[in-house]
Amino acid sequence: PTWTWIAPLLASLMLALKFTGILPGQNAVVLLLAGLLLLAAVFAGVHHAEVLAVKLGEPFGSILLAVAVTIIEVALIVSIMLSGAPGSESVARDTVFAAVMIVLNGVFGIC
């Protein structure tokens, strides 16, 4: 679908406009639009990974999907850490701890 190509391009354009100073960074409308474009770009990336995973078949398709989701998650964590907001330096530790606890609780729950 064409939206899977347009959404990341629009998100990249907005990012470039933000870095050049053309768009204000703290405007509520700009932040809302940035959030929507980020969500659309993530969904587009997952869509492309899913299409490739179907073409690759098992087990490589599952590995590709896992790697794609991991890259998206790491990129989001790094972007939060680079934002400079108070407490953002502990985001990576808290996220890894939360993931470990969810996996361990899931494994123990199944057992």
C-alpha positions in Angstrom: 0.0 0.0 0.0 1.1 3.5 -0.7 0.7 4.7 2.9 3.6 2.5 3.9 5.9 4.6 1.8 4.3 8.0 2.4 4.1 7.8 6.2 7.9 7.3 6.7 8.7 10.0 4.1 6.4 12.5 5.9 7.9 11.6 9.2 11.4 12.1 7.8 10.4 15.5 6.3 9.0 16.6 9.7 12.1 15.5 11.4 14.3 17.5 9.0 12.1 20.6 9.4 12.4 20.2 13.2 16.2 19.9 13.1 16.5 22.9 10.8 14.5 25.0 13.2 11.6 25.7 10.8 9.1 23.9 13.1 8.8 24.8 16.7 9.6 21.9 19.0 7.2 22.6 21.9 4.1 23.5 19.9 1.2 21.1 20.9 0.0 20.7 17.3 3.6 19.9 16.1 4.0 17.3 18.9 0.7 15.7 18.2 1.5 15.5 14.5 4.9 14.1 15.3 3.4 11.4 17.5 0.9 10.4 14.8 3.7 10.3 12.1 5.9 8.2 14.4 3.0 5.8 15.0 2.4 5.6 11.2 6.1 5.1 10.4 6.3 2.3 13.0 3.3 0.5 11.6 4.7 0.9 8.1 8.0 -0.6 9.2 6.2 -3.6 10.8 4.1 -4.0 7.7 7.2 -4.2 5.5 8.8 -6.7 7.9 5.7 -8.8 7.9 5.6 -8.9 4.1 9.2 -10.0 4.0 8.6 -12.5 6.7 5.8 -14.2 4.7 8.2 -14.4 1.7 11.0 -15.8 3.8 8.9 -18.4 5.5 9.7 -20.2 8.8 11.9 -19.9 10.8 13.6 -16.9 9.1 10.4 -14.9 8.9 9.9 -15.1 12.7 13.5 -14.1 13.3 13.1 -11.1 10.9 10.0 -9.9 12.8 11.7 -10.3 16.1 14.7 -8.3 14.9 12.5 -5.6 13.4 10.5 -5.1 16.6 13.7 -5.1 18.6 15.2 -2.4 16.4 12.1 -0.3 16.7 12.0 -0.6 20.5 15.7 0.3 20.8 15.3 3.3 18.5 12.4 4.6 20.7 14.4 4.0 23.9 17.4 5.9 22.5 15.3 8.7 21.2 13.8 9.1 24.7 17.3 9.0 26.3 18.6 11.7 23.9 15.7 14.0 24.6 17.4 15.3 27.7 14.2 15.2 29.8 14.7 14.7 33.6 15.0 11.0 34.4 15.5 10.0 30.8 18.9 8.4 31.5 17.2 5.6 33.5 14.7 4.6 30.7 16.9 1.9 29.2 17.4 0.2 32.6 13.7 0.4 33.5 12.7 -0.9 30.1 15.0 -3.9 30.2 13.9 -4.7 33.8 10.2 -4.5 32.7 10.8 -6.8 29.8 12.7 -9.3 32.0 9.9 -9.3 34.6 7.2 -9.8 31.9 9.1 -12.7 30.3 9.9 -14.3 33.7 6.3 -13.9 35.0 5.0 -15.3 31.7 7.3 -18.3 31.9 6.6 -19.0 35.5 2.9 -18.5 34.9 2.9 -21.1 32.1 4.9 -23.5 34.2 
